[in-house]
Amino acid sequence: MHDMTAQYRSIKDEMDRAALGVLERGIYILGPEVEALESEIAERCGARFGIGCNSGTDAILISLLALGIQPGDEVITTPFTFFATGETISQIGAVPVFVDIDPETFCINPDAVASAVTPRTKAIMPVHLYGQAADMDALSVIAERHGLPIIEDAAQAIGSLYKGRPCGSMGHAAALSFYPTKNLGACGDAGMILTNSEDVREKARLLRAHGSGGSYFHKVLGWNSRLDEIQAALLRVKLRKLAEWNESRRQHAALYNSLLAGSGVRTPIEAADRYHTYHQYTIRSPYRDELKPALTEAGVDTGVFYPLSLHLQEVYKTLGYREGDLPEAESAAREALSLPISPTVGIDDIHYVAERIRAFSVAWKGR
């Protein structure tokens, strides 16, 4: 799915110079590289401010706190996502309210969001899943009607667009992840908060550094969630390649779509008003659990993102959800299978993967 060494080799000289430059300067935490990256990412994503932190998970958690989410507050979100989306809500004592998804985009269903708002609702958190933006216009209408902030979980969507607007620019705050396998990946953990609000920016900067503005004076209880200089320097090198790499993913996706037409699997749907960056190229098959091992046997690495919807996870039993409550999310969890899509995947590789899927489909029908 991801050949990180191949990516490194393609930009090795620049990466090496960037890392060694940090070592030579001797500034390792929240220095000039972090400040430059914050500015460059914010500009790329159409936001006023970027606040670097140590992971996408912390970017969500700090965004929630900076927007004033309190214990007992409800935050409406999707259950078909990485665990951090719900986990961070719970970690601050708030309550995740899971609603169903749009089966075509895998993103949160605005109609379901509208039906879930209560007096206890204090925020809406859509996830731009797999690199495709959620329906932000519809969600913004709901948020404005009820006076709610929107926190974009854009961990998988740097460079993605909604009606020409970058993901990360449309909410009151947004969270990015630079986990190594992301479209823009660090060489370790890293993340960033985006916002257009000076108030959110200042609160987030305090929260990421033990609640201190410096000199050992602390205004609030915070975290140790600082982005280090080497990661920022390496990300700045990769950022210059992001548009090219995202376009490569889109070309790979178009080729997959063509080769898998009529193969018996459902290929991803890109909404007409979106620019999908295909962090994952995710097909759907009712025979996913048979197709995956067949591809593994043929030497094809695949991923299941995600095998169990959050509302059915053991840790959330106390919320009272039952199987069948959110049928589209549950169906996606049974059927979704992600194929190799990164820029290091070759055209011949994609043809091979498609051939193996078509061969499986023919064999399965003949059973």
C-alpha positions in Angstrom: 0.0 0.0 0.0 2.8 2.4 0.9 6.5 2.3 -0.2 8.0 5.0 2.1 11.5 4.3 1.1 10.7 4.8 -2.6 9.2 8.2 -1.8 12.3 9.1 0.2 14.7 8.1 -2.6 12.8 10.3 -5.0 13.6 13.4 -3.0 16.6 12.1 -0.9 19.0 15.0 -1.4 16.4 17.7 -0.5 15.3 15.7 2.6 18.8 15.1 3.8 19.7 18.8 3.4 16.6 19.8 5.3 17.2 17.4 8.2 20.9 18.3 8.5 20.1 22.0 8.4 18.0 21.6 11.5 20.8 19.7 13.3 23.3 22.3 12.3 21.1 25.2 13.6 20.5 23.4 16.9 16.8 24.5 17.3 14.7 21.4 17.6 11.2 22.4 18.9 8.8 25.1 17.6 11.5 27.0 15.7 11.7 28.7 12.3 10.9 25.5 10.3 7.6 25.0 12.3 6.7 28.7 11.8 7.4 28.5 8.1 5.4 25.2 7.7 2.5 26.7 9.6 2.4 29.6 7.2 2.8 27.5 4.1 0.2 24.9 5.1 -2.3 27.6 6.1 -1.8 29.4 2.8 -2.2 26.2 0.8 -5.4 25.3 2.7 -7.0 28.7 2.5 -6.8 29.4 6.3 -5.4 32.4 8.2 -3.5 30.4 10.7 -1.8 27.1 11.2 -0.8 25.7 14.6 1.6 22.7 14.4 1.2 19.9 16.9 2.5 16.4 17.4 -0.4 14.4 15.7 -3.7 14.6 13.9 -5.3 13.2 17.0 -4.1 16.1 19.1 -5.1 18.5 16.4 -8.7 17.3 16.8 -8.5 17.3 20.6 -7.0 20.8 20.9 -9.5 22.1 18.4 -12.4 20.9 20.5 -11.0 22.5 23.6 -10.1 25.7 21.9 -13.7 26.0 20.8 -14.9 25.5 24.3 -16.4 22.0 24.2 -17.1 20.9 27.7 -17.7 17.6 29.5 -21.3 16.5 28.8 -21.6 18.4 25.5 -22.6 16.5 22.4 -20.6 16.5 19.2 -22.3 15.1 16.1 -19.9 13.1 14.0 -19.6 10.1 11.7 -19.0 6.5 13.0 -17.2 5.5 9.8 -13.8 6.9 10.4 -10.5 6.4 12.3 -11.0 5.9 16.0 -9.4 9.3 16.9 -12.5 11.2 15.6 -14.7 9.8 18.4 -11.9 9.2 20.9 -10.9 12.8 21.2 -14.5 13.8 21.9 -14.7 11.2 24.7 -11.3 12.1 26.1 -12.5 15.6 27.1 -15.7 14.2 28.6 -18.0 15.2 25.8 -20.3 12.7 24.1 -19.9 11.6 20.5 -23.3 11.4 18.7 -22.8 9.1 15.7 -25.1 9.5 12.7 -25.1 7.7 9.4 -23.2 8.4 6.2 -23.9 9.0 2.5 -23.2 5.6 0.9 -21.8 7.3 -2.3 -19.1 9.5 -0.7 -18.7 7.7 2.7 -19.0 11.1 4.4 -21.5 12.2 7.0 -25.1 12.5 5.9 -26.3 16.1 6.5 -29.9 15.0 6.8 -28.9 12.7 9.6 -27.0 15.5 11.3 -30.0 17.8 11.2 -32.1 15.1 12.9 -29.6 14.6 15.6 -29.3 18.2 16.9 -30.4 18.6 20.5 -30.0 21.4 23.1 -26.9 19.6 24.2 -25.2 19.7 20.8 -22.2 22.0 20.8 -20.4 21.2 17.6 -20.5 19.2 14.3 -17.4 17.3 13.2 -17.5 16.1 9.6 -14.7 13.9 8.3 -13.5 14.4 4.7 -13.0 10.6 4.4 -10.5 9.0 2.0 -9.7 12.5 0.5 -13.2 13.5 -0.5 -14.9 16.5 1.1 -18.1 16.2 3.0 -21.2 18.3 1.9 -20.1 21.5 3.6 -22.8 23.7 2.3 -25.5 21.6 3.8 -23.6 21.2 7.0 -23.0 24.9 7.3 -26.7 25.6 6.9 -27.4 23.3 9.9 -24.5 24.8 11.9 -25.6 28.4 11.3 -29.3 27.6 12.1 -28.3 26.3 15.5 -25.2 28.5 16.2 -22.8 25.5 16.2 -19.1 25.5 15.3 -17.9 23.0 12.7 -14.6 21.2 13.3 -13.3 19.7 10.0 -11.5 16.4 10.5 -9.4 16.9 7.4 -6.7 14.3 8.4 -7.0 12.5 5.1 -7.8 15.5 2.9 -5.0 18.0 2.5 -5.3 19.4 -1.0 -8.9 18.3 -1.4 -11.5 20.8 -2.6 -15.2 21.4 -2.1 -16.7 23.7 -4.8 -13.2 25.2 -5.2 -12.7 25.7 -1.5 -9.9 23.8 0.2 -10.7 21.4 3.0 -9.6 22.9 6.2 -10.8 26.4 5.3 -14.6 25.9 5.8 -15.0 25.3 9.5 -14.2 27.2 12.7 -11.2 24.9 13.1 -9.8 21.9 11.2 -7.4 19.1 12.0 -4.7 17.8 9.6 -2.6 14.6 10.1 0.9 14.1 8.7 1.1 10.5 9.7 3.7 8.9 7.4 1.2 7.3 5.1 -0.9 10.4 4.5 -0.7 12.3 1.2 1.6 14.7 3.0 3.4 12.5 5.5 6.1 13.2 8.0 8.8 10.8 9.1 7.0 10.2 12.3 3.9 11.7 14.0 2.9 15.3 13.2 -0.3 17.3 12.8 -1.7 20.8 12.4 -4.7 22.8 13.4 -6.1 25.3 10.9 -8.4 28.2 11.8 -9.4 31.7 10.6 -10.0 32.7 14.3 -7.4 34.6 16.2 -9.0 33.4 19.4 -8.9 29.8 18.5 -5.3 30.2 17.3 -4.2 31.7 20.6 -6.0 29.1 22.7 -4.5 26.3 20.6 -1.0 27.7 20.9 -1.4 27.7 24.7 -2.9 24.2 24.8 -0.1 22.6 22.7 2.6 23.8 25.1 1.4 23.0 28.7 -0.9 26.0 28.7 2.0 28.4 28.8 2.9 31.3 26.7 6.5 30.8 27.7 8.8 31.5 30.7 7.0 29.0 32.9 3.9 31.0 33.4 0.8 28.8 32.8 -2.7 30.2 32.0 -4.5 26.9 31.5 -3.9 23.1 31.8 -2.5 22.0 28.5 -0.6 19.2 26.7 2.9 18.6 25.4 1.9 18.6 21.8 4.6 20.5 20.0 5.7 19.9 16.4 9.5 19.4 16.2 11.7 21.2 13.7 13.0 18.2 11.8 9.5 17.0 11.0 8.5 20.5 9.9 11.6 20.8 7.7 10.9 17.4 6.0 7.3 18.3 5.5 8.2 21.6 3.8 10.2 19.6 1.3 7.3 17.2 0.7 4.8 20.1 0.5 6.4 21.3 -2.7 5.5 17.9 -4.2 2.0 17.6 -2.9 0.0 18.9 -5.9 2.0 16.6 -8.2 1.5 13.6 -5.9 -2.2 14.3 -5.5 -2.7 14.5 -9.2 -0.8 11.2 -9.6 -3.3 9.7 -7.2 -6.2 11.1 -9.2 -4.7 9.6 -12.4 -4.3 6.2 -10.7 -7.9 6.4 -9.6 -9.2 7.2 -13.1 -7.2 4.2 -14.4 -8.7 1.9 -11.7 -12.2 3.2 -12.5 -11.7 2.3 -16.2 -10.1 -1.1 -15.6 -12.7 -2.1 -12.9 -15.8 -1.1 -14.9 -18.1 -4.1 -15.0 -15.9 -6.2 -12.7 -18.5 -6.7 -10.0 -17.1 -4.2 -7.5 -18.3 -0.7 -6.9 -15.6 1.9 -7.6 -15.5 5.2 -5.7 -17.8 8.0 -6.7 -16.3 11.5 -6.9 -19.1 14.1 -6.4 -19.3 16.6 -9.3 -18.4 19.6 -7.0 -15.4 18.0 -5.3 -11.7 17.5 -6.0 -10.9 14.1 -4.5 -7.3 13.5 -3.6 -7.7 9.7 -3.0 -5.8 9.2 0.2 -7.5 5.9 -0.2 -8.9 4.3 -3.3 -11.8 2.4 -1.8 -13.9 -0.1 -3.6 -17.0 -1.9 -2.3 -17.8 -5.6 -2.6 -20.3 -7.8 -0.8 -17.6 -10.4 -1.0 -14.8 -8.2 0.5 -13.8 -10.8 3.1 -13.2 -13.3 0.4 -11.6 -10.9 -2.1 -9.0 -9.5 0.3 -7.3 -12.8 1.0 -7.4 -13.7 -2.7 -5.5 -10.5 -3.4 -3.1 -11.1 -0.6 -2.3 -14.5 -2.1 -1.7 -12.8 -5.4 0.8 -10.5 -3.8 -1.5 -7.4 -3.6 -1.5 -5.5 -0.3 -4.9 -4.0 0.6 -6.5 -2.3 3.6 -9.8 -2.3 5.3 -10.6 1.2 6.5 -12.6 0.6 8.7 -13.8 -2.9 9.7 -16.2 -1.9 12.5 -18.1 1.3 12.7 -17.4 3.3 15.9 -20.9 3.1 17.2 -20.5 -0.7 17.5 -17.0 -0.7 19.1 -16.8 -2.3 22.5 -15.6 1.0 24.1 -18.9 2.7 23.1 -21.3 0.1 24.3 -22.5 2.5 27.0 -23.8 4.8 24.4 -26.5 2.3 23.6 -26.2 1.9 19.8 -27.2 -1.4 18.3 -26.5 -3.2 15.1 -28.8 -1.8 12.5 -29.0 1.7 13.9 -26.7 3.2 11.3 -27.1 0.8 8.3 -25.1 2.7 5.7 -22.0 2.9 8.0 -22.4 -0.7 8.9 -22.7 -1.8 5.2 -19.6 0.2 4.3 -17.6 -1.5 7.2 -18.6 -4.9 5.7 -17.8 -4.0 2.1 -15.0 -1.4 1.9 -11.6 -2.4 0.6 -8.8 0.0 -0.2 -6.3 -0.7 -3.0 -2.7 0.6 -3.6 -3.0 4.2 -4.9 0.1 6.1 -3.7 2.3 7.8 -6.3 5.0 5.1 -5.9 2.5 2.5 -7.4 3.3 1.9 -11.1 0.8 1.7 -13.9 1.6 -2.0 -14.5 0.8 -2.6 -10.8 -2.6 -1.0 -11.2 -3.3 -3.2 -14.3 -2.2 -6.3 -12.3 -4.5 -5.4 -9.3 -7.4 -4.9 -11.6 -6.7 -8.1 -13.4 -6.7 -10.1 -10.2 -10.0 -8.5 -9.1 -11.6 -9.3 -12.4 -10.3 -12.9 -12.2 -11.7 -13.2 -8.7 -15.1 -11.9 -9.8 -15.3 -14.4 -12.6 -14.2 -17.3 -10.3 -16.7 -16.2 -7.6 -19.6 -16.1 -10.1 -18.7 -19.6 -11.3 -18.9 -21.1 -7.8 
